């Protein structure tokens, strides 16, 4: 019988961790993937919940896609912004990325900023 052959696939290099940045001024949180990745996983505790949730953002031929709306926006470069309603105030938001068959990166982390209460009118 003929000899079966296969080439061992090359594993892609593990990418750098994404950048997770909290903005105290407007109580938003941004997650920015490094260049050269095609998937980002963001874990957070939704407002009003105690249970963490994970969303997956994937790079496609036309840009980045994933769950958006309800305070979550996805930019052309894969940057994900949470407005103050998305994650529980003071909770940790974590993100990790990969490229193709690479291992996941280390996690980028930040604490979701607390939105100050609107002051009462005088």
Buried (B, 14 or more C-beta within 10 A) or exposed (E): EEEEEEEEEEEBEBBBBBBBEBEEEEBBBBBBBBEBBBBBBBBBBBBEEEEBEEBEBEBEEEEBEBEBEEBBEBEEEBBBBBBBEBBBEEBBBBBBBBBBEBEBBEBBBBBBBEBEEEEEEE
